[in-house]
Amino acid sequence: MRIDLHTHSSVSDGTDSPAELLAAARGAGLDVVALTDHDTTAGWAEAQRTRPEGLTVVPGMELSCRWFPAQAPPISVHLLAYLFDPEHPGLAAERARLREERLGRGERIVAGLAEAGHPVVWDEIVERAGGGVVGRPHVARALVEAGVVDSVDQAFATLLHHRSPFYVAKADTDVLAGIALVRAAGGVPVFAHGLATRRGRVVGDEAIAAMAEAGLLGLEVDHPDHDPDERAHMRGLAGELGLLVTGSSDYHGSNKTTPIAACTTAPDQYEALLAAGTGAVPFPGTGGAAG
């Protein structure tokens, strides 16, 4: 069984529609794929409706969070949430808040870029997003289309970098509160790409231990942005803390070069994840691979 538990569609910052993403997953030989768009469940219905035969889809989300270390600036962290009840009031309210936060942040970034003479227009970016959660990748694509930068990666390395004068921070969820919300909604919280040092500052082992104490159930160990030493460290930490180990591609379509199924999850870890989730079930409602 081949399992990829972290992918993004055009509902957030990927380029494939949910249907196209699932077709790509099946074409890559996956038996199970999780749809984990940022701060939204808006792609779940299409995924359920268009699921190819032979593919099980795990409904999920990637929650934008912050870790608040003592006497230091907060660190951005991402929490993968699987099999939660999408109607849970607390988690639904936090998703709505985060979506509004992303919209406001994106509009402020674009306003700054436009004021500096870069030919980007907020209303056009929102229209192109087609109702998806607008984020920096949408702004990056607009900069590429306008000829300001050569690629999405270049946009993130320059104008949209966190040290850029155009960067705007967003008020993400305290990760300990996020874990509590996911658990309250019957979901399975997994810490995403926790040691991806190439992305910027990362949390230490003590923070991950605190997350585990707060109810974290797993670590995303095998990820394209983790080098072999980082994977080994995370695997050892998961063993010490009694956490699940997952592997995923973090697929974003053409926004990133990483192909779907680049990293995968072991079947026994997937079965343990299924057993822990009580708020939703995989599509088509089976425990394992379909067909």
C-alpha positions, 0 to 999 in steps of 0.5 A: 500500500502506497500512502501520501498524507500531505497534499494541496489543491487549488482550494489553497495554494496548489495548482491542481483542482481536487479532482486533478490532484486525485487523478495525479495521485492514482496515476502515481500509484498511490492507494491512499492520499490525504487532502490537506489544504491550508486552513480549509475543508472546502475541497473535501466535497469535490474530493469525495465526488471525484475520487478515482476507483482504487484510491482512498482519500483521507480528509484533512487540513494544514492548520497555520500555527505559532510556537511561542518560545520564552523570551524569543519571537514566535516561530511559524509551525504547521499542524496537519489535522486528519479525520476531524469533524468539519462542523465542530464549532471551535475548529470551524470558527478558527478556520474562518478566522484564519481565512480572513487573516490570510485575506487581510494579509495578502491584501496588505502585501499586494498594496505594498508591492503595488505602491512600490511600482510592481504591477500586481492587482489584488482584485485580479489575484482574488478572482484567479484564486477561484474562491480558494484561500488566498495566500502568498503563492497566489501573489507569487504567481501574479508576480511571475505572470507580470514578469517581475520574477522568473518563478514562484521560488524566486518570488519567495526568496526575494519580494515575499521573503520574511525579511522583505519590506513587503512581508506581513506577518499573520496572527496564526493559532497558538499550536497548543491551542490548535492541537486541543481544537483538533483533538476536541473535533475528533481529529488526529494532529501531526506536526508537519515538516518540523525540522525543515531548517531550509524554511527558516527557524524551527522549534527544539525538542522541548517544544515538540515534547510540549506539543506531545503533552498537549495531545499531539499524536504524530510527527511528519518525519519523511518530508522532502524538506528534511535531510537524512539527519533531520529525518533520523532525529525526528524518527528517534524523537517520535519513538521517545514520545510515543508518536506516529511517524508519517511521510508525505510529499507536501505536493503543490502541483506546479507551484513546487517541483516535488512530485506527488508520492515523493515520500510515503507513510508506512501502512502500520502507521496509517492504520494507527492514524485511522484508529485514532480519528473519530470525527470523520472517515476516509472517502469512500468510508473504508478503513484502508485502500479502496477497490 
